[in-house]
Amino acid sequence: MTNLKRVMISLPDSLLEKVDGVAEQENQNRSEFVRKAMKLYIAELRKEEIKQEMKQGYLEMGNINLEIAEDNIRIENRDFSKYEANIAECE
């Protein structure tokens, strides 16, 4: 990896022990593990952000789609009434 920066963080002993244990199981050093964990966390935050944006979009589109459907029902009812009137005139 290029352009690595050294940072200092404070962790409780119990968390550091867990980090070291998992890193060892994964055949990674502590830095590799922390980099991977940070990337995964950031990716999860982004997924949640996208989910919220999609939810908002669906809510907004739901209202728009409802308006369109209501307009179409009014038009269909109007046209059907005209159709029935035309049939009645033919009889």
N, C-alpha and C positions, 0 to 999 in steps of 0.2 A: 504494500500500500504506500502511496506517495502522500506527501504533505500531512503527515501525522503530527498531531499536537499532543503534548503531555499535559494531562489534567490531574488534579488531585480531588478526590471525593472522600466523604466520610460515610462509613457504613457501620451499622451495629455488628458486633462479632458474629451473632447468629446468622445474619444475612451473608456475611462474607464467607462463613463456613459453607453455607449452601451453594454460593456461587463457585467457590473453589471445588466443591464436590461434583457439581454438575459439569464444570469446565473439565475436570479430570476425566469424567465418564465420556465426555465428548472429544477427548484428546485435543483440547484447546488450552491455550494459556488464558490467564485472567483477562488480559486486554482483548483477546479475540472474542471471548465470551461476552464481555461487556459491550463491545461494538455490535455484535450480533443481536444482543438483547435490546440495545437502543434502537437499532434499525427496525426490529420487529415491533417494538412499542410505537415508534413513529408511524409505521405502516398501519397498525391497528387504529391509531388515532385518525389517520387519513380515511380508512374504511368507514369508521363511525361518522366522520364528517360527511362523506359522500352519501351514506345511508340517510342522514338527516336532510341533506339537500334533496335527495330523491323523494323522501317522505313529503317535504314541503312542496315539491313540484307536483307530486300526485294529488295532494290536497288542492292545490291551485287548479290543476287540470280537471279535477273532479267537478269543481264548480262550473268551469267553462263547459265541460261535456254535458253537465246537467242542463245548462242554459240552451245549448244546441239541441239536445234531445227534446226539451220542452217546446222550442220553436218548431222543430220538425213535427211534433205531435199536433200542434195547432194548425200547421199547414196541411198535414194529412187529413185532419178532421174537416177543415174547410173544403179541401178538394173532394173528400168523400161526400160531404153534404151536397156539393155541386153535382157530383156524379149521380147521387140518388135523385136529385131534383130533375136532372135530365132524363133519367129512366122513367120517372113518374110522368113526365110530359109526353114520353113516347107511348105510354100505355093508354 
